[in-house]
Amino acid sequence: MNNKNISLFDDDEEDITFNKTEETSFKPYKIKVNTDLLRVRKEPGLFSDKIGLIHRNEIYTIEAVQDTGSDNWGKLQGQDGWISLSFTEKC
């Protein structure tokens, strides 16, 4: 992410400066599963439908990430499923 300071003026012509964070494009990356079985879910989140399993030491590419507040989830590239990234490590 890139940070930029933005200067604006309010109605009284007082300087109001704040920091704006710009999103940069996401770059897919590889992960390795570090738990025996990891559930693949339809959507990011613990209560989403389970649609599959992946196994320890398997390597996958993550094409998107979503923070649900309690966990970070990664979308498996070329698949419709999401996994908790808490049970993986970057390769």
C-alpha positions as CSV (number, residue, x, y, z in Angstrom):
1,M,0.0,0.0,0.0
2,N,1.1,3.5,-0.7
3,N,0.4,6.3,1.8
4,K,-0.2,9.9,0.7
5,N,-0.9,13.0,2.8
6,I,-4.0,14.9,1.5
7,S,-4.4,18.5,2.4
8,L,-7.9,20.0,2.4
9,F,-9.4,23.1,3.8
10,D,-12.6,23.3,5.8
11,D,-15.2,26.1,5.5
12,D,-13.1,28.4,7.8
13,E,-10.1,27.8,5.5
14,E,-8.3,25.8,8.1
15,D,-5.9,23.1,6.8
16,I,-7.2,19.6,7.4
17,T,-4.5,17.1,6.6
18,F,-5.1,13.4,6.7
19,N,-3.4,10.3,5.4
20,K,-4.9,8.3,2.6
21,T,-4.0,4.7,2.0
22,E,-4.1,3.6,-1.6
23,E,-4.7,-0.1,-2.4
24,T,-2.1,-1.7,-4.6
25,S,-2.9,-4.6,-6.8
26,F,-2.9,-8.0,-5.2
27,K,-0.1,-10.4,-6.3
28,P,-1.0,-14.1,-6.0
29,Y,1.4,-16.2,-3.8
30,K,2.0,-19.8,-2.9
31,I,1.2,-21.3,0.5
32,K,1.8,-24.7,2.1
33,V,-0.7,-26.4,4.3
34,N,0.7,-27.0,7.8
35,T,-2.2,-29.0,9.4
36,D,-3.3,-32.6,8.6
37,L,-6.6,-31.6,7.0
38,L,-7.9,-28.1,6.1
39,R,-11.5,-27.5,5.1
40,V,-12.1,-25.7,1.9
41,R,-15.2,-23.4,2.2
42,K,-17.6,-21.9,-0.3
43,E,-17.1,-18.4,1.1
44,P,-14.6,-16.9,3.6
45,G,-15.7,-17.7,7.1
46,L,-16.1,-20.5,9.6
47,F,-19.9,-20.9,9.0
48,S,-19.7,-21.1,5.2
49,D,-20.5,-24.4,3.6
50,K,-17.6,-27.0,3.5
51,I,-16.9,-28.0,-0.1
52,G,-13.7,-30.0,0.2
53,L,-10.5,-30.8,2.1
54,I,-6.8,-30.2,1.4
55,H,-3.9,-31.9,3.2
56,R,-0.6,-31.2,5.0
57,N,2.3,-30.2,2.8
58,E,0.2,-29.6,-0.3
59,I,1.0,-26.3,-2.1
60,Y,-1.6,-23.9,-3.5
61,T,-1.7,-20.5,-5.0
62,I,-3.8,-17.8,-3.2
63,E,-5.4,-15.4,-5.7
64,A,-7.3,-13.2,-3.2
65,V,-7.3,-12.5,0.5
66,Q,-10.2,-11.4,2.8
67,D,-10.0,-10.4,6.5
68,T,-13.2,-11.4,8.3
69,G,-12.1,-9.8,11.5
70,S,-11.4,-13.0,13.3
71,D,-9.3,-14.7,10.6
72,N,-7.6,-14.1,7.2
73,W,-9.0,-16.2,4.3
74,G,-7.4,-17.0,1.0
75,K,-9.1,-17.9,-2.2
76,L,-7.6,-20.9,-3.9
77,Q,-6.5,-20.1,-7.5
78,G,-8.5,-21.8,-10.1
79,Q,-11.1,-23.1,-7.6
80,D,-14.2,-21.8,-6.0
81,G,-13.0,-22.4,-2.4
82,W,-11.6,-20.4,0.4
83,I,-9.2,-21.6,3.2
84,S,-8.2,-20.1,6.6
85,L,-4.7,-18.9,6.2
86,S,-4.0,-19.5,9.9
87,F,-3.2,-23.1,9.0
88,T,-0.7,-22.3,6.2
89,E,2.7,-20.8,5.6
90,K,3.9,-18.8,2.7
91,C,6.3,-20.6,0.4
